[in-house]
Amino acid sequence: MSRECREKLSLNGIWKCVPDEDNRMEGNIRNKPVYHSEELTWEDIHVPAHWQKAGYEDFQGVMWYKTVFRAPSLKKNKMFYICFDAVDYYSEVWLNGVYLGAHEGDFDSFEFNVSDFLEYCGENTLVIKVTSELDTKPERKKIAKGGLYHWDCLPVKQEGLTDCPEVPSSVNAHYPNPLVNPGGIWKGVYLEERCKVHIEHIQVTPYLKDEYKKATIYLDVEIQNNNSKEAKIDVEVSFLPHNFRGKIYRWKPQSYFQRPGTSSYSMTDQLSNPKLWWTWELGFPHLYKAVIEVWVNGVLVDKKIQIFGIREIKMDEKWIFYLNGTRVFIKGNNYLSDQFLSLMTKESYQLDVQMMLDANMNTTRLFAHAEQEEFYQLCNEKGIMVFQDLPFQWGYESTGLFIKRAEDVSRRFVRMLYNHPSIILWSCHSESRYHDYNKLDNMLLRVVKELDSLRPVIKNSVLVSDKELPHFFETLDDFTDYIGTHLSVHWVGWYWGKIEDAEFYNPMFVTEYGTQSIPNEDSLKKFMNQESLWPVNWEIYRTWGFQTNIYQSMMGSVMTQSLQELIDITQDYQVQFYKEHTEALRRKKYNKVSGLLQFHFVNTGPSIDWSIIDYYRQPKKAYFAMAKAFEPLHLSFNGEVTDGELGKTATVTPWIVNDYNVTFENCEIAYKVFLEDGTLVDQQCLPVPKIEKDSVQSFESLILPVSSGTTVKATGQLKDSNGKTVMENDKIIRSLPAEDEVQNPFKSPIRL
């Protein structure tokens, strides 16, 4: 933003605070924190920060903040705003004893016009009341914070949970309830001087046509006129490349007579042969920037820059995504960087995004929350798609008052993130309950579709269907039955079934799949004491989130000889899970499966859960397994050992999956098959004349006698036209259960 248009005075630094756990300080007309602050004992606190990370680790409730600052002089045609980049969760603001207003939500910025209340060239007192409490009824929450507040990946004690958290039966005595609700002024605060006529909001909507050779750019600009009479304004717009070289487009200036208050102006123009935004697999993520200038009487009064991308995203009834008309198979993760987002920096986001790229992921699901702006900018720049949840997770209070508040939150949420080309979908509610599905979710779906008609919008994160989801269910049993046959979470080998059952499942789209594992020993020692680590104190392990009962049922004996052995058992199981499931599901690409989102990417705090990277950003073994399983050009094997009249035989079939939008020619598959004792029983060299772009291809099966043991192992390489190995892989081939032997408690779709 141009310095001649706006000037900022940062109010960050050391403030004063006083806890008000019982919310009594404003309980009478005296309002001590605002009008009698000298009667209270104020302590220092750093702003911005969550108060739990600024000296009040165990506090929940109301915190009063206060700072004193000097304001500059007031200039002609200028005005001042107090601006908050984000406060968590509910805030009320006073300046010099004058009540300015309130704000709900932890994610977005808000501001107040304080021109009439400042002491110019003098001292000013700013007081903020911040409320962040724990809900007394977690399945009927009154706080719209989603995964940042109520989630089993937050530091929670895992009791004997045996059911899948996404189904209605999860409301039980052992269910993990919130222990911490982050609170505080966690992003910057500043006093901003701006002209009386200024830009409030910009929204850019590209619309592609003529086989993607032309783009109509719809630009909506909200302008505030704080004068007492109308003003003649001139709006000048230009578009220019942001991360590439290209042509600068200048629109014809538009003139308007604007009445006092806020007005919205819509402008359009055409771009020929636009450079499109692509994922890193399919091309380059071209970005443009729109420069909007507002002039009054020949004077530049405001200027803003908005980064955007030109792309089209569509999703068909089979949940297959199309980016600019090109099919794209979703390979990604579930992500929430840190329960305390104030701890995240641009550098830490850069590390996380690079680790996603190194793991061959093209998509990240932001689990029931919004990250900081820097994260979205990186996804825009690196070509990573974002499956964006709204901040709703599990159950909420089913009252009209809460639903009205949730509508306001969701409108601001979508408005804040609208311009990011990386966002390809809105998911209204993560794992909603029956009462929410019938009421809250219908409102969320309507509002989001109203705000954004060009992105796909889904009602519930755990439900997939080739038809529109029902608007309501008359009974809980009806809801439960529907979930069972339309479930998008894939916990086969954790909450139910066995890893070996992977070949039998055909989910249309997988929003979550994974297992827990214990972090590396160096990371464990940073948050658990040695006495709890070894010999194992299972009660303490559960306190840090480990589902010990699931571990015992899936991995067998817990009597390990060392801590490292315990870590290896859990991490190796997680590796096996991701290898088997990811390869099996990718072989069904577009045939029955359209995308996979592993659960989850990084720990949100020190804990033992489903992550493949721990809180200290140390990768577990499964991180590298995921990177290999998500290779864009991928070789895998499947098959079966069967008993027949002539004894055991093994069927081995090679497969190639190509996610690139490029064809490969004159390749070769070289593979060997071994018995359990290591005896080589066969080797093959298969010519692959052509690997079509964006394809799945199987090759002739090899049928071999199994003279000893119950399994065989296939190992192979995919070689390019120069004989260079581009992919190596292996597979243990074993007998498969009959279809009726596959554990399927939620009636997930099994179609052989």
N, C-alpha and C positions, 0 to 999 in steps of 0.2 A: 504494500500500500504506500502511496506517495506521501512523503513527509509533509508536503504542503497542504495535504488534505486532512490528515489525521495525525494527532500527536498522542502518545501513550505515556502515562506516568505509572510505572510498576508499583504496586502496593505489596509485592511479595517480600518475605523476610520474617523477622521475629514479631509475632503478634502476642496478645494476651488472651488467656482462656480461663474459663471456670466451668467444671463439670456440674451438671444439674440432673443427676440420675433419676430423680423422682419427678422432674418437670414441675417444680414448685415455684421457681423464682419469678415466673410471670403470672403466678396464680392470683395476684391481687393487683389493684390499680397502681401500686407503687412501681412494679416492674424494675426491680433492683438493677439488673445488668444494663438497662438502657438509661434510667433516670437517677439511680443512686449507686453507681458502680463503685464509689469509694467505700461502700459498706461491705464489699466482697473482697476476697483474697484471690487475686489474679496471678496466674503463672505464665511463664513464657511458653510459646509453642511456635513451631516453624510452619509457615504457609508458603507454598502448597505442600500438603502431606495428609494422608489419612492419620487420624489421631492415634490409631493403634500402632503406627510406626513413628510416632512423635512423642512418646512418653506415656501414653495411656493405653497400653496393650490390652488390658482386660475390661476396658470401659465400654458400656453400651448405654444409650439413652440420648440425653440432650447435652450438647456442648455449646457454650456461649463463647464467641470470638469477639475481640475488640482490637482496633488499631487506630492510631492518630496520625494524620498526615496533613501536610500543607498543600493547599490548592494554589495554582497560578492565578493570574488575573484573567478576567473575562474579556475576550476580544469581540469586536463587532461581527455579527452574523455567525458567531460560534456558539457552541453549547457543549455540555459535559455529560458523560455517561459513566456510571460505575458498572464495570463489566466483570462477570465471573465466567471463567472458561468451563468450570464444572464444580459442583458441590454435591456431596454424597451424605444424605439422600434428600431430606426435606429441609428447606431453608427459608428463613424470614429475615428481612434486612431493614435496619434503621440507619439513617444518616443525621447526625446532629439532633437526635431525638425524634426525627420525622420518620414514620413508618413508610417504607417504599413499596413493599409487596412481598410475595412468597413464590417459591418455585419447588416443584416436585420432580425428582429424577436425578440419577447419578451421572448421566452421560453427556448432557448438552450444555451449551453456554446460554447465559441469560444476562440481561442488563436493565438498568433503570436510568431514566433521565433525571439528573440531579442538579440541573442548571439553577433551579430556584431555591435550592437548599444548601448550596455550598457557601462556606465562608472564604471568599476570594482573598488571596494573599494572607490567609490566616490558617489556624488549626481547625481540623475537622475530625469528628469522631465517628467511626464506622463500626456498627455492632451487627453481628450475624448470629442468629440462633439456628443451630444445625441439629436435626433430629435423625438418629439412626438407631432403631430399636430392634429387638428380637420379637417376632410374632409369637403370640401365645398358642396359636393354632396353625402350625406350619402347613397343613393341607388346606387351610382356608386363609392364606396369606393376604395381608393388606399392603404389601410392599412389592412394587413391580421392578425387581432387580434381577430376576432370572438366575442364571448360573453363578453370578457373583455373590449370591447370598444363600441359596438352597440347592445343594447338589451333592451327590455322593462322591465327587472328586475333590471337594473341599476337605480340609482337615476335619474329619468326623470319625467317631468311634463306630466300627462295624461290629454289630452284634451278630446273632446267628441268622443273618439274612439268607433265605433260601430261594426266594422268588425273584423274578425279573422286575427291576424297579419300574419298568415302563408300563406295567399292566395294573389294573385297578386294585388287585390284591396286595399291592405293595404298602397299603396303608395298614401297617401292623405295629405291634409294640416294639419291634426291633428295628424299625425304620430309622435311618439317620436324619436327625433334625438339625437345624442350624445352630451352630455354636458361636459364630462370629458374624457380625454385620458391619462391614467397613463403613466408616463415617468420617466426615470432615471436609474442609476446603482443600480438595486434592489436586486442583489445577490452579492456574494463575488468576490473580485479581489485579485489575488496573483501572485507572481513571483515564478516560479517553476524551480528547477534544476533537470535535468534528464540526463541519458546517451544518447549518440548519436544514439544508437540503442534502440528503445523503442516501446511499444505497443500503438497503436492509438485507436483501436476499437475492440470490441468483440461482436459477435452475436452467440447466441446458439439457435438451432432449433431442438427440439425433435420430432421424428416421431414414433408413436406407431404402432405396428403390432402384428400379431399372437394373436388376441383377447386380446390385451393389456398386454400380458405377456412378451413382449420384446419391447425395445425402441432403435432406432438408433439415436444417438446424432450427429448432424452436428454442427461442431464448425468452425466458420470463424473468423480469426484473422488478423487484419491489423497491419503491423509492419513498422515503419519508420527507414530507415538507412540514417543518416546524414553525414556519412563518404564520402570521395571522391572516395572510391573504394568499391568493393563488400566485404561483411562480411559473414563468416560462422556462422550461428546461430543455436542453438539447442532449440527446444520448448518442454517443459515438461508440461503435463496436468494431473490433477487429479480431480476427482469428489467425493464429500463427502456430507453427509447429513448436512443440515443447521438448521432445526428445529426439528429433530428427530434423533434417534440413528440408525445406519446402517453401511453398508459396505462402505469402501473407494475404489474407482476405480482409478487405475493409468494406463494411456495410455502409449503405447510404445513411447519413445522420438523420435521426428522427427528432422532431420537435413536439412538445406537449405543453399544454397548460394544466398544471396540477393544483388542485385544491389543497388546502391544509389537511394534513393527515397522511396516511399511507395509501398509495395507489400502486397497482400492478400493471405492467406494460408487457405485451407479448409481441415479439418480433420474429420474423423468419427470413431465411435466405438459403440459397442453394450452393452446394459444393460439388464440383465435378471431380470424378476420380479421387475420392477421399482415401487417405491412408487409414486402414482399418486397425482396430485393436484386436490382437490375437493372443492366445496363450503361448507360453514359451515353446510348447511342442509343435504348434501349428504355424508359427510365424513370429512377427515382431509386434510388441504392444505399443503401437503408435499412439501418442497422446498429443492433444492440441491444448492451447490455452486461449480462453476468451478474455479479452481486455475490454472492460466496460468503463467508459468515462462519462460523467455527468457534468454539464456546463450550465451556468446561470449567468446571463448578461456577459458572455465572453470570458468568464472566469471558471477555471476547473475547480469544482467543489468536492468531487469525490471520484475515486478510481478503485476498481477491484479487478482482480485476476482470478479466473476460475479454470482449473485444469479439468479436462474431460476427454473421453475417448469416443470414437465413432464405431459402433458395433451393434449387431443385432443378436439377441439371444432368444431362442424358442425351445420349448419342451413339448414333445408329443404325448399321446395318451399312454405310451409305453415308458414314459420317463426318459426317453432318449433326448439328449440336449443337442442343439444345433447352434454353432457360433458362426455368424455370417454365412449361414447356409451349409456349413460343414459339420458333419457329425463329430462329436467329441465324447469320448468315454471318460467319465468322472473317476479320478483317482486322487483321493485326498485324505483328510484327517478331520478330527474334531479338535478345536483349539480354544483355549482360554489361557492367556499368557500368565496371569498372576491374579490371585484374589484381590490384591492391593495394586490396582493399575497405576497408582502413583509411583510405584517402584520401577515401572517400565520406562526405558529411554529409547531414543532412536537407535542407538547402537545395539541394545538388547533385541529390539525388533528386527534389525538387520541380521543378527545371528539366527533368530528363529526362522525368518523367511529363507535365508540361505540353506538352512538345514532341511526345509521343505523341498527346495529345489534339488538339493543333493539326494533327497529320497525319491526323486522323480514324481513328485506330487504336483498336480495341476489345479487342485481345489483345496480350500480350507473351509470348514464349517465353523462359524463363530457361534459357540454354544450359548444361546440364550443371553446374549450381551453384545455390547459394542466395544471394540478396542479403541485405542487412541487414534487420532487422525493419521499419525505417522505410519501406522500399520497398513491402513488402506492405501496410502500413497505408495508404499512399497509393493503392494499387490498390483496396483495399477501399473507401476513401472516394470515389474518383473514378469508380468503375464500370468498371474495366479488368480483363478476365479474364486469368488467368495459366495458360499452358501450362507446367507445371513438370517439368523434367527432374530426375532423380536425378544425383548427381555422378559419372557414369561416361561416359567419352568415349574412343572407339577401343578399343585392345586392352589386356587385363589378363592377369596371371599366372593360368594355368588350374589352380590347385591347390586342394585342399579347404581348406587353411589360409586362403588369401586369400578364397575364397568365404565362409567362415565370418566372417571379418572384415568383408567387404562386407555380409553380412546384418545385422550389428550396426550398421554405418554407416547402412544404408538404413532400418532400424527407427527410429533416432533422428532421421533426416532427416524422415520422414513425420510422426512424432510432434510434432516441433517446428513444422511448418507446417500441421498438420491443421485448425486452427480458422479459417483465412483463407477467407472465402467467395469471394474472387477466384480462388482456385485451382480450375480446372475439370477438370484432367486431370493424371495422373502418367505421365511417359514414363521407362521404366526405364533405357534405355541409349541414348546417342547414337552412332549409326554403329558398332555393335559388329562385331567380327570373327567369323569362322566359329567359332573355338573358344569364344568367349564366348557366342555365340548358343545353342550346344548345352548349356552348363553354367551359367555365371554368370547369364545372362538368365532362364533358367527359374526359378532361385531368386528373383531380384528380382521377377519377375512374381507368383510365389506369395505372397511376403511382403507386397508392397504391396496386393494384393487382400485379403489377410487383415486388414490394418490398416485399410483403407478400402473398404467395400463399396458406397459411394454415388457415387464419382467414377469416370469411365472410366479404365482403366489400359491402356497400350500397352507392348509389349515392346521395340520398336526404333523409333527416331525416323525412320528413312528408309524404313520399310516400311508400306504401306497396303494393305488388302484388305477386301473385303466379307465375308470369312470369317475365322475365327480363324487366326492365323499357325501354321504347322507348329511342333511342339514341338522338332524337330531336323531336321538334314539329314545324310544318310549320307556325302556327299562335298562337297568344296569346290565342285566344278562345279555340283552341285545347288543349293547356296547362291547361287552367282553367277548362275545362270539365274533363280532366283526373284527376286533383287534386281532384275534387269533388267526384269521384268514387273510389279513392285510398288513401283517407286521413287517416293518422295515429294519428292525434291529436283529442282528444275527449273532446270537450268543451260543451257537452250537459248539460245545466243548468247554463252556464255562457254566452257564446257568442250567443248561440241559444238554443231553446228547454227548457225543464223542467227536473229537477232531476228525476221525476217520469218516464221519457221516457227511463231510463237506460236499462230496460228489452228488448227494441226493437233493440238496437244497437249491432252489431256483428263485431267490428273491428278486423282484423287479428292480429294486434299488435298495442299497444298504446304507442306512444313515449312521449305524454304529455296529462295530464288531471288534472283539478283542478279549484279552485276558489280563489279569493282574500279574505283576512280577515285582520282586524286591529289587530296589536300586543297588548299585555297586557299593562295596563296603566303605569306600572313602566318603561317599555321600551319606550313607546311613549314620556314620559316626558324627556327622554335623548336626543331627537332630535327635539321635537316640544315644543314651549312655551305654557304656560297655557292659554293665551288669545286665541290662535288658536285652542286648544283642545276642550274647552267648554266655552260658546256655540260654536257649530261647525262652523269653517270657511272652507267651502268646497273648496274654491280656494287654501288654504294652503294644505288641504288634497290631492288635485290633484297634487300639487307641489311635494309631497312625493310619487306619483305613484298610488294613489287610483283611480280606475275607477268608479267615483261616479254615472255616468249614468247607468252603468251595475248594480251597487248595487241597485239603485232605481227600475230598471225594474225587477230584480230578487227577491228582498227582500221586496218590497213594501214601505210603508211610511218611510220617514227618520225622522219623528217627534218623536224622542226618548226622554225619561225623564232624562237621565243621560248619561255620557260618558261610564260608565260600561255597560249600556243597549245596547248602540251602538256597543261596542266591542263584547258583547255576541251575538247579532243578527248576525254579520258577521262571528264570529267563529262558532256558532251553524250551520249556513248555510253550512259552509265549512265541518263541521263534517258530516252533512246529505249527502252532495255530495259524500264524499269519502266512506262513509258506503254503500250507495245505489249502486254506480257505481262499487266499488271494489268487493262487494259480487256478484252482477249480472254478472260481467265479469269473475270472478273466477269460477262460476258455468258452464261457457262455456269453461273451460280449455281444450285445445287441440281439442275441437270440432269445435269451431270457433275462439277462442282467444288463443294466445300463450304467451302473456306477457304484463305487465303493468308497466309504469314508471310515477309515480306521478310528478306533476309540481307545485312547486319545493321545494327543501329540506330546504335550509337556505337562508336568505337574504344576498345579496352581499354587502350591506351597509345599513345604517338607511333608512327604507322605509316601505311603505304599499303596499304589493303585494300578490303573490300567495304562499308564503312560508308557511311551517307548523312549522318552527322554526325561530324566529326573529334573527336580526343581533347580539343581545347580547346572543344568544344561549338559550333563554327562549322558551320552547315549547308552541305552541298554542294548543287548544283543539284537533285540527285535527291530531296532531302528535300521540296522544294516540289512536284516532280513526283508523288511518292508521296501527298502531302496532297491533290492534285487528283484523282489516280486513285482514291483511297479516299473521295471525297465520298459521303456517304450517298445523296443524290439526284443521280444521275450520268447525263449524256448522252454517248454515244459513237457512233462510226460504224465500220462495216466494209464490205468489198466487194472487188472484184477488177477488174483490167483484163485483158481477154481479146482474142485475135485471132480473127476470124471471116471468113467469105467476103466480108462487106461492110466489113471493116476492123476497127480497134480499137474496143471499147466498154468503158465503165466501169459497174459496178454499185455503187451506194451505198445502204447501209441504215442508218437511224438506230435507236438503241437507248436505252432508259431503264432504269436499275437503281435500285430504291428499297429501301434497307435500313432505313428507318424503319418503325415499327409504326403508321404513320399513312397514310391515303389522301389523295391530292391530286386536286382536280377542276379542270376548265376551264383546263388548261394549254395550252401551244403550243410547237411546235418550229419555229424559223425557221432555215433553212440555205441555204448557197450552195455551188456547185461550180465550181472554177477549173481551167483547164489549167495545164501547167507554166509557160507564159509569162505567167500572170496573167490570161488572158482568162476572163471570167465566161461559163459555158456554161449554167447553170440556177440557179434559186433556188426554194425551196419554203417554204410556210407550212402546217404540219400541225396541225390541232386535236387536242388530247389530252384527251378528255372526262374520263377517269379514269385515275389511276395508282394501282393497288392497292398496299396496304401489303405490304412484304417481297416484292417482285416483280421480274421481268425481262420487258420488253416490247419486241418489235421492230415496226417500222413498214414500210409498203410501200416496196419497193426502187425506186430511180430508175435507169433504164438510159439512158446517154448515149453518143453517139459521141465518140471521142477523135481529133480532127483533127490534133493535133500532140503530140509528146512521148510518154512512156511511163507517166506517172502523172497523177493528178488530185488535187486537194486539196479536202476538204469542211470547211467551217467553219460552226458553228451555235451557237444559243443555245436554252436551255430557259427558258421564261417562265412565271410563275405566273399565277393568275387575275386579278391586277391589272396584268399586263403587265410586271412586274419580272423582269429576267434573274436567274435563280438558278444557272445553270451555263452556261459557255461551253467549247467544245472544238473540236478540229480533228483531221483524220486525212489522211495521205498514202495514197491508194489506189494499189496497184501490182499487177502480175501475181504470182500465187502459184505455187510449184512444184507439180509433180504429187506425189501422196502418196509414190510410190516414190523421189522425189528428196530427200525430207526426211531429213536425217542423224539416225539414231536408234541409236547404238551400244549403248545399254543396253536396247533393246526396250521403251522406255516406251510406255504405251498411246496409240496414235494411232487415233482413231475419228472420221471425218468425219461 
